[in-house]
Amino acid sequence: MSRDETDKDKRISRREFVKGAGASAVALGGAASIGTSAAQSQQNPYEVPGEWDLEADVVVIGSGPTGLPAAIRARDAGASVIIVEANYDAGGHGLMNGGTIQLGGGTKLQKKYGVKDSPETMFKDLTDWSVVETNGMPEYRYNDRAIQRALADNSAKTYDFLEANGVKFLDIPPSTEGAHAVGISARRAHEVIWPKGQGAESPRGGGGAGLYRPLEVTARNKGVRFLFNYHMDVIFREAPNGGRVLGVQASYTPRYLPGESTPMKSFYSDGNIGLTQPSVTVKAKKAIVVATGGSTGNINFRRIFDPRMTEVYQLAGSPYSDQDGSGEIAAMAIGASLWGTANQSFERNGYFRKRPVIGAQYTYINWTPDSILFPFVRATGLRVRKWDSLVLVNQVGKRFYNEDAGSWPYGTHHGFLEPYIQGDWRNPRRIKYDPQNFLDAALAPNEGSEPPDYAAGPVWAIFDADAVEREEWDLNPPATDPLYFFSDNTLEGLAKKIKKNPYQKPAMPPDYLRGTIERYNEIVDSGHDPDFERPDPKYKVARPPFYAAWATPVIHDCYTGLRINMKCQVQDMNGQVIPGLYCGGESAGGSSQHGQGRCTTQGYIIGGQVAKEPSWG
Ligand SMILES: Cc1cc2nc3c(=O)[nH]c(=O)nc-3n(C[C@H](O)[C@H](O)[C@H](O)COP(=O)(O)OP(=O)(O)OC[C@H]3O[C@@H](n4cnc5c(N)ncnc54)[C@H](O)[C@@H]3O)c2cc1C
C-alpha cells in the first residue's frame, strides 16, 4: 500500500470514528465534561480536551464568503483568529462563483448611479408576503424578520467594508443580473473586477476570485491564520446543553491529485498553520463561527427538506469544495436549532437547476482543461445551444416532459413585477402563472425506480449524428466523460451501455428507449407533440451513431440552516443563545436570498460581534 493510501485510510477511519461516536453522543444528550484525558476523549469525542493543540480568540470554520469577512473584522477589533478550512485552499463555493454580489440599502454605487434604496426599503422588500415567483412559490414570506432587519441595516456597510479590504467593484450601475430574491424595489447586483492571472488564482478562472482572493490576502496581511485540510467534526461546549462553546476538533483531510503523493496546496501561504497530524483540537477563547456553507452536499440532510434529492444530484460548486452540513450537525449536537426550513423545501429561487451542459458529471461551471481541478472534473461537457436536437429521457428511457422547458424561476429581482407596490395585496394577481414543471417531472419516480428510495435517477439527453453536426460538437475527451457519455450504432446497444454510469441503478430497458425514439420520430413527422406539447418538434433522432449524455439537473443553493438572531448568534430549541457560537451564510436559516450578499453581510455582522465576547482562558 502506498503512503498516500495509508494516510487516506487513517483519515477515513478517524472521521468514521468521530461520526459514529458523535451519533451516539447526540443520542445520549451529547455528554461533555471539562479536563478529561486524551485517552478518554478518544472514547467520547464530546469530552472537552484537557490540552489543546492550537488556540485563538475566534475560531472560524470555513473560509468562504461568510468566514473571510468575519475573520477580518474580528481581527480588526483586536481578536486573534484561526480559520479552520476542510479544503486545500480558501474561498469555498465563493471562489467558484460568478462574482456578482447583491447588496443594497443605499450602497455607494447605488447612490452614485441614482438607484433609490434604503435599509427600510430593503427590509420591507425582504419580508414582503405578497411577492410570489411565477410558479406560485412565495419568495420572502417565510423569511425571519429579525434576520432581514439585520441584513438590510448592514448591507451597504458591507459594501464599504469589502471595498476597504481590497475588493474592487466595477464602476457601473447596479443591475438585476443574478440578483435572486434580494428584493424588487431597487437594482442591487454589483459586479467585482476580476483579478489578473485569474486562471491561476481560481480553479475556474475569475468571478468570485475578485472577491475572495483580495479578502484572503487582506486577512493574511492582518494576521489571520489558516489551518487548511482540517475538517471540523466536533464543537465542544461546557455542558451537554448548557454553557459556552470552548473549541473544536478537526480531522486531517488532505486532497491529492490523481497519481500525486503530496497534498494539494493553497495558492497563498503566508499565515498557514502547516499541520498534518490526523486530528487537532483548537481552543476558541471568545467565539466559534460556523461558516461552513450549508448542507446541500449531504444527501441525508438535504432530503429532510426535499426527499427527492437523492444521491444522483451533484452540487454547483463541486468538485472544489463541499457543503456537507457538518457545521449544522456539529452545532445541533450541542443543542442548536434549525430554522426557516420552508425556504429550502419550496421550489423557488433556482435551488435546483437544469443546465445547458451535458455529457460530464460537473455541468454547472464552464470547466476548462487548464484548471488545476480538471483531473477531478475530467470533462468539459458539451454546451447545448438549442435543445431542439435533443430528446430527454429518464432512467428507464422514457420522455417525461417538454425538453425545451427550463428550470423553476431563478428568483425575483427588480423589474420582475411592474408595477410593484410593496406589500400590496394585488401583487400576486399581477404575476403570470408559469409552473415550469420540467424539474418536478425529472424528479418524479418512474416505473423503473427501485427500493430503497425509489429515486428518479439520472436524466439522459439522447441524440444522433445529425445533432452533433448541427451543434458542431467535438465529442472526444476531454469534452465528454466515458462514464457520463455513451454512443452506439443502435438504440438498444446505447441503452445497455448507460448502465455503466455509477448513478444509473436499473438497467435501461432497450425496447423502452427504442420505443421512445420511434414515437418521438413520429411526433416530428406530424409536427405536433400530443405527449408533452413540445412547441416545435423539429429533428428526428435517426442517423447512427446514437448518443446518450448525462443531462441531470444540479443542486445550487442552501436556504436553511441554524437558528440565529440579529447578531448571528446561534440559538437552541428554546430560543436561547448558545454563548460564543455564531453562524452565517448558507449554514444559517431564516433567509431566502440567493448568494454571497447575505453571506458577506452576515460575516460582517459576526466580525463586529465576536471580539466583544468574554474570554474564558
Ligand atoms: C458555481 C457557483 C456560482 C455562483 N454564482 C454566484 C454569483 O454570481 N453571485 C452570488 O451572489 N452567489 C453565487 N453563488 C453562490 C455563492 O457562491 C454562495 O452562496 C456562497 O459561496 C456561500 O458562502 P458560504 O460562506 O455560506 O459557504 P461556502 O462558500 O460554501 O464556504 C464554506 C467553506 O467552509 C468549508 N467547510 C465546510 N465544512 C467544513 C468543516 N466541517 N470544517 C472546515 N471547513 C469546512 C468549505 O470547504 C468552504 O470553503 C454561486 C455558487 C456557485 C457554486
The ligand as an SDF file (V2000), in Angstrom:
LIG
                    3D

 53 58  0  0  0  0  0  0  0  0999 V2000
  -20.8650   27.9020   -9.4240 C   0  0  0  0  0  0  0  0  0  0  0  0
  -21.4770   28.9060   -8.4890 C   0  0  0  0  0  0  0  0  0  0  0  0
  -21.7760   30.1680   -8.9690 C   0  0  0  0  0  0  0  0  0  0  0  0
  -22.3360   31.1100   -8.1010 C   0  0  0  0  0  0  0  0  0  0  0  0
  -22.5430   32.3880   -8.5530 N   0  0  0  0  0  0  0  0  0  0  0  0
  -22.9240   33.3260   -7.6690 C   0  0  0  0  0  0  0  0  0  0  0  0
  -22.9550   34.6970   -8.0420 C   0  0  0  0  0  0  0  0  0  0  0  0
  -22.6000   35.0790   -9.1520 O   0  0  0  0  0  0  0  0  0  0  0  0
  -23.3910   35.5920   -7.1180 N   0  0  0  0  0  0  0  0  0  0  0  0
  -23.7320   35.2240   -5.8610 C   0  0  0  0  0  0  0  0  0  0  0  0
  -24.0950   36.0790   -5.0620 O   0  0  0  0  0  0  0  0  0  0  0  0
  -23.6540   33.9420   -5.4670 N   0  0  0  0  0  0  0  0  0  0  0  0
  -23.2470   32.9970   -6.3290 C   0  0  0  0  0  0  0  0  0  0  0  0
  -23.1280   31.6980   -5.9180 N   0  0  0  0  0  0  0  0  0  0  0  0
  -23.4830   31.3630   -4.5250 C   0  0  0  0  0  0  0  0  0  0  0  0
  -22.3950   31.7690   -3.5290 C   0  0  0  0  0  0  0  0  0  0  0  0
  -21.1150   31.4650   -4.0270 O   0  0  0  0  0  0  0  0  0  0  0  0
  -22.6630   31.0530   -2.2130 C   0  0  0  0  0  0  0  0  0  0  0  0
  -23.9240   31.4810   -1.7480 O   0  0  0  0  0  0  0  0  0  0  0  0
  -21.6010   31.3480   -1.1800 C   0  0  0  0  0  0  0  0  0  0  0  0
  -20.3340   30.8920   -1.6200 O   0  0  0  0  0  0  0  0  0  0  0  0
  -21.9110   30.6910    0.1590 C   0  0  0  0  0  0  0  0  0  0  0  0
  -20.9760   31.1780    1.0760 O   0  0  0  0  0  0  0  0  0  0  0  0
  -20.7530   30.4600    2.4750 P   0  0  0  0  0  0  0  0  0  0  0  0
  -19.7140   31.2200    3.2140 O   0  0  0  0  0  0  0  0  0  0  0  0
  -22.0390   30.2550    3.1580 O   0  0  0  0  0  0  0  0  0  0  0  0
  -20.2180   28.9910    2.0890 O   0  0  0  0  0  0  0  0  0  0  0  0
  -19.1190   28.4430    1.0900 P   0  0  0  0  0  0  0  0  0  0  0  0
  -18.7780   29.4080    0.0330 O   0  0  0  0  0  0  0  0  0  0  0  0
  -19.5820   27.1040    0.6680 O   0  0  0  0  0  0  0  0  0  0  0  0
  -17.8490   28.2730    2.0300 O   0  0  0  0  0  0  0  0  0  0  0  0
  -17.8520   27.3210    3.0730 C   0  0  0  0  0  0  0  0  0  0  0  0
  -16.4360   26.9050    3.3680 C   0  0  0  0  0  0  0  0  0  0  0  0
  -16.4500   26.0770    4.5320 O   0  0  0  0  0  0  0  0  0  0  0  0
  -15.6310   24.9460    4.3160 C   0  0  0  0  0  0  0  0  0  0  0  0
  -16.1400   23.8830    5.1850 N   0  0  0  0  0  0  0  0  0  0  0  0
  -17.3230   23.2420    5.0960 C   0  0  0  0  0  0  0  0  0  0  0  0
  -17.4530   22.3680    6.1150 N   0  0  0  0  0  0  0  0  0  0  0  0
  -16.3230   22.4590    6.8590 C   0  0  0  0  0  0  0  0  0  0  0  0
  -15.8620   21.8160    8.0380 C   0  0  0  0  0  0  0  0  0  0  0  0
  -16.6060   20.9190    8.6930 N   0  0  0  0  0  0  0  0  0  0  0  0
  -14.6260   22.1290    8.5360 N   0  0  0  0  0  0  0  0  0  0  0  0
  -13.8520   23.0790    7.9070 C   0  0  0  0  0  0  0  0  0  0  0  0
  -14.2480   23.7220    6.7870 N   0  0  0  0  0  0  0  0  0  0  0  0
  -15.4730   23.4250    6.2760 C   0  0  0  0  0  0  0  0  0  0  0  0
  -15.7710   24.6430    2.8400 C   0  0  0  0  0  0  0  0  0  0  0  0
  -14.6720   23.8730    2.3830 O   0  0  0  0  0  0  0  0  0  0  0  0
  -15.8050   26.0570    2.2580 C   0  0  0  0  0  0  0  0  0  0  0  0
  -14.5120   26.5310    1.9850 O   0  0  0  0  0  0  0  0  0  0  0  0
  -22.6070   30.7530   -6.7650 C   0  0  0  0  0  0  0  0  0  0  0  0
  -22.3110   29.4640   -6.2970 C   0  0  0  0  0  0  0  0  0  0  0  0
  -21.7450   28.5430   -7.1540 C   0  0  0  0  0  0  0  0  0  0  0  0
  -21.4210   27.1870   -6.6220 C   0  0  0  0  0  0  0  0  0  0  0  0
  1  2  1  0
  2  3  1  0
  2 52  2  0
  3  4  2  0
  4  5  1  0
  4 50  1  0
  5  6  2  0
  6  7  1  0
  6 13  1  0
  7  8  2  0
  7  9  1  0
  9 10  1  0
 10 11  2  0
 10 12  1  0
 12 13  2  0
 13 14  1  0
 14 15  1  0
 14 50  1  0
 15 16  1  0
 16 17  1  0
 16 18  1  0
 18 19  1  0
 18 20  1  0
 20 21  1  0
 20 22  1  0
 22 23  1  0
 23 24  1  0
 24 25  2  0
 24 26  1  0
 24 27  1  0
 27 28  1  0
 28 29  2  0
 28 30  1  0
 28 31  1  0
 31 32  1  0
 32 33  1  0
 33 34  1  0
 33 48  1  0
 34 35  1  0
 35 36  1  0
 35 46  1  0
 36 37  1  0
 36 45  1  0
 37 38  2  0
 38 39  1  0
 39 40  1  0
 39 45  2  0
 40 41  1  0
 40 42  2  0
 42 43  1  0
 43 44  2  0
 44 45  1  0
 46 47  1  0
 46 48  1  0
 48 49  1  0
 50 51  2  0
 51 52  1  0
 52 53  1  0
M  END
$$$$
